[in-house]
């Protein structure tokens, strides 16, 4: 190394070299700390430093560079290196120091006098008795003292933690004896290494050594080390290696364009780590177990995978954490990803694969998520793991839903490596088609055709294709399922209707639910059922007949009868299909017995086909719809809120039809409860664009229309409600009870002054409701019809609505009818009847929890009572306004206060009071109270 003489050097000799020592990139401050100690040694006072760091952090290079700088500053330098393989050689480190001191030239440049041979001072064995030990220790001290008398001495020991015990004792012996000599001692040690001999580190280095902790290189220095430009790449390299120079060197030797740093490692590094851990009991096995388990490395699993007891496992982890090979956390992990990859690279492929398979089994038995188990199965290549097929399929399903179809493809391709029955292979190929469809839609058809080629059992094939339709529920996914089912149906058709009817049934429902236009003609499908005598087939036929009746809107009784027949067996698949479920629950909400049966059918122990749908969600939603129809708004909202949280956790709020229906129902219920902030917050979270192709989008549009109309946006609300109606009509839906959009469109139209449009919609609604015939639907339509009139016919319609709804469970609809009837009675001067009706309306509204409706009932009741009082008082000749002013004056209010309260001028108040005085036969306001009292008798 080139050096220059600096006359201003504090050491009176050569300056610190301007050029960096080789391999010491980024260590300027650490070297400055060591060179800063030179002054004390040069002035005759011993000093010391301890350099600590992890494996490969550059401790040896630091000591070597410090020795070079010390030599340049005039020190006699003796450096020894301890070795794990020489720990048993007594005096090994001490002999190296003696050789360095006795063979080194004097610091002044003049040769030293001949010194005794090292063997004369330190024997090849540890002295046996006290006298022999004392002589050896004194001899070592004399060598150091004699060297220090010639000039400053620099003693360095690399890896002091590996030094033999006798050499450690020698260093401890001289430490306090050289305090007033120009001696500097620098020791390097592995961080966290526990001293197990008789000498402690501080006894060798002194009580107050300068401690220098070597840390990883900065991103800037990493870029220089790797000879690359600053930026993201060196930052990532620092992240995976911790900036450890030794690991960076191994990484640099393997750098190629486009390399994946997440998987980069070195088998050489892995071997070094494994060998170095042999000094700790079970540490190599625990190290491999940590590397294999990765983020799944819980303590109990580590011990099981390594095949050691928990005490031994804990001791090994403790040792590796202390030396910073493992992170200090509840889940042990290798400190750097490069180190983990290196340990894995050092393991033979077969060993690694089998160990991953064992890890997968342990995780599965511990109840870990399928994705974590499957991650290990991916690494267990060429290892047969028959039990893992279902785990891989479930993990693949989760991955698609979570937006990672590439990972799903990897899981399924791994499943195909197992020995599979034709049935399993066909099912996995279909699932793989779905995953590949999300990666590259052009790949899916070929995979479906491959699945069709593996059909060897017609019933199983129909079941698998049906399951696919049920699991792929929206948008392009539904279209893929329908197309795939068509290929299966074409292959199965030769087996006759018994082989293909379940698949045809689900395909028909999927087609009907995914179309924006009219569904396929039911009569074409109905012909497929005619020759079937199988009870399950007849149930399905009844379900489709019910659905056809619902769409036609012709007969509630027939629809309920067909649904009842469809619920008579153990075939829940029909009711799990989103389109079928959506319409069935709208019809059965008024049928308590059938609702209970539906919930029993839906509340099965197995998981739903559609992963978006939580277990038991369909039964909970069906129960909530029934509660809402009955007017139990609070309980219904609790059901919906619970489900919305679960759907939200799965990221399915806008993706799954059932989730969209649930959100729409909660918005509608929140409007009735007066929780407009809740409804608005829900609406903001819905991606309307993602739901356009869904039938349930109609209900969402209806719910938004109701919210807008109720919160001061009647024009927007009217447009949403009309939009919902147009979509339903385009879909061929004449059932008036799915989303009663006309009822609320009428109210919005009246608020906007569009009386003709309101009357036309009310007439259409009543016609549809009478054709359908269910009490809740008919009663609601009668109420709407009464709203658009203000004559005797209006009262007849509203009275009939109350009678129809009074015999049903629809308490909220009854409250609405009662309010409209009571308000009409009050307007027609039927005060007493109005008060009775409105009291009943207010009580029913409060019972339902419908706060806006309850407030409206209370206000109507107040107005009705006031009208009754005014009407009675008018018999004594006072006008309504005269009476109001007189009553307020009798209560002590001034003319000004009365004017402000009634929005009148004071002159007008005075005129009303004068008229009241004259009619009541009094002269002033002091007589008002008694005069008004007489008028009430």
Secondary structure, 3 states (H helix, E strand, C coil): CCCCECCCCCCCCECCCCCCCCCCCCCHHHHHHHHCCHHHHHCCCCEEEEEEECCCCCHHHHHHHHHHHHHHCCCEEEEEECCHHHCCCCCHHHHHHHHHHHHCCCCCCCCCCCCCCHHHHCCCCCCCCHHHHHHHHHHHHHHHHHHHHHCCEEEEEECHHHCCHHHHHHHHHHHCCCCCCCEEEEEEEECCCCCCCCCCHHHHHCCCCEEEECCCCCHHHHHHHHCCCCCHHHHHHHHHHCCCHHHHHHHHHCCCCCCCCCCCCCHHHHHHHHHHHHHCCCHHHHHHHHHHHHHHCCHHHHHHHHCCCHHHHHHHHHHHHHCCCECCCCCCCECCHHHHHHHHHHCCHHHHHHHHHHHHHHHHHCCCCHHHHHHHHHHCCCCCCHHHHHHHHHHHHHHHHCCCHHHHHHHHHHHCCCCCCHHHHHHHHHHHHHHHHHHCHHHHHHHHHHHHCCCCCHHHHHHHHHHHHHHCCCHHHHHHHHHHHHHHHHHHHHHCHHHHHHHHHHHHHHHHHHCCCCCCCHHHHHHHHCCCCCHHHHHHHHHHHHHHHHHHCCCHHHHHHHHHHHCCCCCCHHHHCHHHHHHHHHHHCCCHHHHHHHHHHHCCCCCCCCCCCCCCHHHHHHHHHHHHHHCCHHHHHHHHHHHHHHHHHCCCCCCCHHHHHHHHHHHHHHHHHCCHHHHHHHHHCCCHHHHCCCCCHHHHHHHHHHHHHHCCCHHHHHHHHHHHHHHHHHCCCCCCCCCCHHHHHHHHHHHCCCHHHHHHHHHHHHHHHHHHCCHHHHHHHHHHHHHCCCCHHHHHHHHHHHHHHHCCCCHHHHHHHHHHHHHHHHHCCCHHHHHHHHHHHHHHHHHHCCHHHHHHHHHHHHHHHHHHHHHHHHHHCCCHHHHHHHHHHHCCCCHHHHHHHHCCCHHHHHHHHHHHHHHHCCCCHHHHHHHHHHHHC
